[in-house]
Amino acid sequence: MIDEKLFQMLISFVVAPLVAFVGKVIFDRINRNEQTVIALAIVGERCTLCRLKLKQALKSKMR
């Protein structure tokens, strides 16, 4: 069976870097998703402002 020293080396050189890499990938994806949500919110806000301006312009032309 695997002795204690070999098991510790396996964990320190294989498992720990793999866990760190997976954590980094997850963290990067969360950050990317947050940036996308912020960008979409800004675009949505601009569209809302454009719609309001268009409504005001149409109302003023009808008067």
C-alpha positions as CSV (number, residue, x, y, z in Angstrom):
1,M,0.0,0.0,0.0
2,I,1.0,3.7,-0.2
3,D,3.3,4.8,2.6
4,E,2.7,8.0,4.5
5,K,5.5,10.1,2.8
6,L,4.3,9.2,-0.7
7,F,0.7,10.1,0.2
8,Q,1.8,13.5,1.5
9,M,3.8,14.1,-1.7
10,L,0.7,13.1,-3.7
11,I,-1.4,15.6,-1.9
12,S,1.1,18.5,-1.9
13,F,2.1,18.1,-5.6
14,V,-1.2,16.9,-7.2
15,V,-4.3,17.5,-5.2
16,A,-3.5,20.9,-3.7
17,P,-2.5,22.6,-7.0
18,L,-5.6,21.1,-8.6
19,V,-7.9,22.4,-5.9
20,A,-6.2,25.8,-6.2
21,F,-6.6,25.8,-10.0
22,V,-10.3,24.9,-9.8
23,G,-10.9,27.6,-7.2
24,K,-9.2,30.2,-9.5
25,V,-11.3,29.1,-12.4
26,I,-14.5,29.4,-10.4
27,F,-13.5,32.8,-9.0
28,D,-12.7,34.1,-12.5
29,R,-16.0,33.0,-13.9
30,I,-17.9,34.7,-11.0
31,N,-16.0,37.9,-11.7
32,R,-16.7,37.7,-15.4
33,N,-20.4,37.1,-14.7
34,E,-20.6,40.1,-12.4
35,Q,-19.0,42.3,-15.0
36,T,-21.5,41.1,-17.6
37,V,-24.4,41.8,-15.3
38,I,-23.1,45.3,-14.6
39,A,-22.6,46.0,-18.3
40,L,-26.2,44.8,-19.1
41,A,-27.6,47.0,-16.3
42,I,-25.9,50.0,-17.8
43,V,-27.2,49.2,-21.3
44,G,-30.7,48.6,-19.9
45,E,-30.5,51.9,-18.1
46,R,-29.5,53.7,-21.3
47,C,-32.4,52.1,-23.2
48,T,-34.8,53.2,-20.5
49,L,-33.6,56.8,-20.8
50,C,-33.8,56.7,-24.6
51,R,-37.4,55.4,-24.4
52,L,-38.3,58.2,-21.9
53,K,-36.8,60.8,-24.2
54,L,-38.6,59.4,-27.2
55,K,-41.9,59.5,-25.4
56,Q,-41.4,63.1,-24.3
57,A,-40.4,64.0,-27.9
58,L,-43.6,62.4,-29.3
59,K,-45.8,64.1,-26.7
60,S,-44.3,67.5,-27.5
61,K,-44.9,67.0,-31.2
62,M,-48.5,66.0,-30.7
63,R,-49.2,69.3,-28.8
